[in-house]
């Protein structure tokens, strides 16, 4: 299926690796020009080379910086001629015990995983509406639906973003202008984030990481961790021309792990 995205411009945050890169690769494969951001220059340049190899016909621009800062956001926005597609993504806050977190840790989590996406939405959504096309996908977490105790910072910040999106996405001046805002909620995907979380759990339990990983896989009906490529494919579908009637939704990608009906 032709997703109708050829020639569009996308800003993909935290796209040097993991789920962000998976989204960028899928969009590039559909003929989308991309601006990708990340803090690590070496990983970002490696991702750029790989993306250009996926589709030499598109333009790939890079911005090294922290998207959770005003300077990082302004640089990323300035590099994109127009933002038709916005993929909000940022590294999750560290796991731990809520008793150990102070105001500074909470503010950092809120800045990266709630306030930064809101600022980028605010900066781009009116232009999208004026042009009659816009797709915003926020990469959040399956923990929004099924909170994980050691990820309290993420649970709180991402749930705040989810509530904000639920209201904004349903504004008629956006939805009627073919601008959609949806959230993608990953479960256990084979990324650095998952490996760090499992390492922390293994250290806490005094057990080998391989055992922790095997037990985690066994709890997933699919009996495996997800891949960045399949996550990116779903992201591209949400950004497609055909997805204009889908907005304000939380799409859970977790291999069947969530046990609820709704």
C-alpha positions as CSV (number, residue, x, y, z in Angstrom):
1,X,0.0,0.0,0.0
2,X,1.2,3.5,-0.9
3,X,0.9,5.5,2.4
4,X,0.7,8.8,0.5
5,X,3.7,10.3,2.3
6,X,6.2,10.9,-0.6
7,X,7.8,14.3,-0.3
8,X,6.5,15.1,3.2
9,X,8.9,16.3,5.9
10,X,9.2,14.6,9.3
11,X,10.9,15.6,12.5
12,X,11.9,12.5,14.4
13,X,13.2,13.0,17.9
14,X,15.8,10.7,19.6
15,X,16.2,8.9,16.3
16,X,19.8,7.7,16.5
17,X,18.9,4.3,17.7
18,X,16.0,2.2,19.1
19,X,12.4,3.0,18.4
20,X,13.0,6.5,17.1
21,X,15.4,5.1,14.5
22,X,12.9,2.4,13.6
23,X,10.3,5.1,13.0
24,X,12.7,7.2,10.9
25,X,13.7,4.2,8.8
26,X,10.1,3.3,8.1
27,X,9.2,6.9,7.1
28,X,12.3,7.2,4.9
29,X,11.2,4.0,3.2
30,X,7.9,5.7,2.4
31,X,9.6,8.6,0.7
32,X,9.6,11.0,3.6
33,X,12.4,13.6,4.1
34,X,13.5,13.6,7.7
35,X,15.2,15.7,10.3
36,X,16.6,13.4,13.0
37,X,17.8,14.5,16.4
38,X,19.9,12.9,19.2
39,X,22.4,13.9,21.8
40,X,25.1,11.5,20.7
41,X,26.8,12.7,17.5
42,X,28.5,9.4,16.6
43,X,25.3,7.4,16.8
44,X,23.4,10.1,15.0
45,X,25.9,10.2,12.1
46,X,25.8,6.4,11.9
47,X,22.0,6.5,11.7
48,X,22.1,9.1,9.0
49,X,24.3,6.9,6.8
50,X,22.0,4.0,7.3
51,X,18.9,6.1,6.5
52,X,20.4,7.5,3.3
53,X,21.1,3.9,2.2
54,X,17.4,3.0,2.8
55,X,16.2,5.6,0.3
56,X,18.8,7.8,-1.5
57,X,16.0,9.8,-3.0
58,X,15.0,11.5,0.2
59,X,16.8,14.2,2.2
60,X,18.1,13.3,5.7
61,X,19.2,16.1,8.0
62,X,20.7,15.8,11.4
63,X,20.7,18.0,14.5
64,X,22.9,17.1,17.4
65,X,21.3,18.3,20.7
66,X,19.1,17.6,23.6
67,X,15.4,17.9,22.5
68,X,14.5,18.4,26.1
69,X,16.0,21.9,26.0
70,X,14.7,25.0,24.4
71,X,17.9,25.3,22.3
72,X,17.6,21.7,21.2
73,X,14.0,22.1,20.1
74,X,14.6,25.4,18.3
75,X,17.6,23.9,16.4
76,X,15.5,20.9,15.3
77,X,12.6,22.9,14.2
78,X,14.8,25.3,12.2
79,X,16.3,22.4,10.3
80,X,12.9,21.2,9.0
81,X,11.4,23.3,6.1
82,X,8.0,22.4,7.4
83,X,6.9,19.8,9.9
84,X,4.2,17.6,8.3
85,X,5.0,14.7,10.6
86,X,6.2,14.9,14.2
87,X,7.5,11.9,16.1
88,X,7.9,12.8,19.7
89,X,10.4,10.6,21.5
90,X,12.9,11.0,24.4
91,X,14.9,8.7,26.6
92,X,12.9,7.5,29.6
93,X,13.9,8.5,33.1
94,X,15.8,6.0,35.2
95,X,14.1,3.2,37.1
96,X,14.2,3.2,40.9
97,X,12.4,3.6,44.2
98,X,10.1,6.7,44.4
99,X,11.5,7.3,47.9
100,X,14.8,8.2,46.4
101,X,13.5,10.8,43.9
102,X,13.5,14.4,44.8
103,X,12.0,17.4,43.0
104,X,14.9,17.6,40.6
105,X,14.4,14.1,39.3
106,X,10.7,14.7,38.9
107,X,11.1,17.9,37.0
108,X,13.7,16.3,34.6
109,X,11.2,13.5,33.9
110,X,8.4,15.9,33.2
111,X,10.6,18.1,31.0
112,X,11.7,15.3,28.8
113,X,8.6,13.1,28.6
114,X,5.7,15.5,29.0
115,X,6.6,19.2,28.5
116,X,8.9,18.7,25.5
117,X,6.3,16.9,23.4
118,X,3.8,19.5,24.4
119,X,6.2,22.3,23.3
120,X,6.8,20.6,19.9
121,X,3.1,20.1,19.4
122,X,2.4,23.7,20.1
123,X,5.2,24.8,17.7
124,X,3.9,22.7,14.8
125,X,0.2,22.0,15.0
126,X,-1.2,25.3,13.7
127,X,1.1,25.1,10.6
128,X,-0.2,21.6,10.0
129,X,-3.8,22.7,10.2
130,X,-3.2,25.6,7.8
131,X,-1.7,23.2,5.2
132,X,-4.5,20.6,5.7
133,X,-2.2,17.7,6.8
134,X,-0.5,16.8,10.0
135,X,0.5,13.6,11.8
136,X,1.8,13.6,15.4
137,X,2.9,10.4,17.1
138,X,4.1,10.4,20.6
139,X,6.2,7.4,21.7
140,X,5.1,6.9,25.3
141,X,5.1,3.5,27.1
142,X,2.9,0.5,27.8
143,X,3.4,1.5,31.5
144,X,0.7,4.2,30.8
145,X,-1.9,1.4,30.8
146,X,-0.1,-1.0,33.1
147,X,2.2,0.9,35.4
148,X,5.5,-0.7,36.4
149,X,6.5,0.1,40.0
150,X,10.2,0.8,39.4
151,X,9.3,3.1,36.5
152,X,7.4,5.7,38.6
153,X,9.0,8.7,36.9
154,X,8.0,7.4,33.5
155,X,4.5,6.4,34.7
156,X,3.8,9.9,36.0
157,X,5.3,12.0,33.2
158,X,3.9,9.9,30.3
159,X,0.5,9.7,31.8
160,X,0.4,13.5,32.0
161,X,1.2,13.7,28.3
162,X,-1.5,11.1,27.6
163,X,-4.1,13.2,29.3
164,X,-3.1,16.4,27.5
165,X,-3.2,14.6,24.1
166,X,-6.7,13.2,24.8
167,X,-8.0,16.8,24.9
168,X,-6.0,18.5,22.2
169,X,-6.4,15.8,19.6
170,X,-10.2,16.2,19.7
171,X,-10.2,19.9,19.0
172,X,-12.3,20.3,15.8
173,X,-10.0,22.9,14.4
174,X,-7.3,20.2,14.3
175,X,-9.2,17.0,13.7
176,X,-11.3,18.6,10.9
177,X,-8.1,20.0,9.3
178,X,-6.7,16.5,8.9
179,X,-4.3,16.8,11.8
180,X,-4.1,13.7,14.0
181,X,-2.4,13.1,17.3
182,X,-1.9,9.6,18.6
183,X,0.3,7.8,21.1
184,X,2.2,4.6,20.5
185,X,2.7,2.6,23.7
186,X,5.6,0.1,23.4
187,X,5.8,-2.9,25.6
188,X,9.1,-4.9,25.8
189,X,11.1,-4.0,22.7
190,X,14.8,-5.0,22.2
191,X,16.3,-1.6,22.9
192,X,19.0,-0.2,25.1
193,X,16.2,1.1,27.4
194,X,14.9,-2.5,28.0
195,X,18.4,-3.8,28.5
196,X,19.2,-1.1,31.1
197,X,15.9,-1.8,32.9
198,X,16.6,-5.5,33.0
199,X,20.1,-4.9,34.2
200,X,18.8,-2.8,37.1
201,X,16.3,-5.5,38.0
202,X,19.0,-8.2,37.9
203,X,21.2,-6.1,40.1
204,X,18.4,-5.6,42.6
205,X,17.5,-9.3,42.6
206,X,21.1,-10.5,42.6
207,X,20.4,-12.7,39.5
208,X,22.0,-13.0,36.0
209,X,20.5,-10.7,33.4
210,X,20.0,-13.6,31.0
211,X,17.6,-15.2,33.6
212,X,15.7,-12.0,34.0
213,X,15.4,-11.6,30.2
214,X,14.2,-15.2,29.8
215,X,11.5,-14.8,32.4
216,X,10.4,-11.5,30.9
217,X,10.0,-13.1,27.4
218,X,8.1,-16.0,29.0
219,X,5.4,-13.5,30.2
220,X,4.8,-12.2,26.7
221,X,2.2,-14.2,24.7
222,X,4.4,-13.6,21.6
223,X,7.3,-15.2,23.5
224,X,9.7,-12.6,22.3
225,X,10.7,-8.9,22.5
226,X,9.5,-6.6,19.8
227,X,11.8,-5.1,17.1
228,X,12.4,-1.5,16.2
229,X,11.5,-2.2,12.6
230,X,8.0,-3.5,13.4
231,X,7.4,-0.6,15.7
232,X,8.4,1.8,12.9
233,X,6.0,0.2,10.5
234,X,3.1,0.8,12.8
235,X,4.3,4.4,13.3
236,X,4.4,4.9,9.5
237,X,0.8,3.6,9.2
238,X,-0.4,6.1,11.8
239,X,1.3,8.8,9.7
240,X,-0.3,7.7,6.5
241,X,-2.8,9.6,4.4
242,X,-5.2,6.8,5.1
243,X,-5.1,7.4,8.8
244,X,-6.9,10.8,8.9
245,X,-9.9,9.4,10.8
246,X,-7.7,7.9,13.6
247,X,-6.9,10.4,16.3
248,X,-6.6,10.7,20.1
249,X,-5.8,7.0,20.5
250,X,-3.4,5.0,22.5
251,X,-2.0,2.2,20.4
252,X,-0.5,-0.6,22.6
253,X,2.3,-2.7,21.0
254,X,3.3,-5.3,23.5
255,X,3.0,-8.7,22.0
256,X,-0.3,-9.3,23.9
257,X,1.1,-8.7,27.4
258,X,-1.7,-6.3,28.6
259,X,-4.3,-8.6,30.1
260,X,-7.3,-6.3,30.0
261,X,-10.3,-6.2,27.6
262,X,-10.1,-2.4,27.2
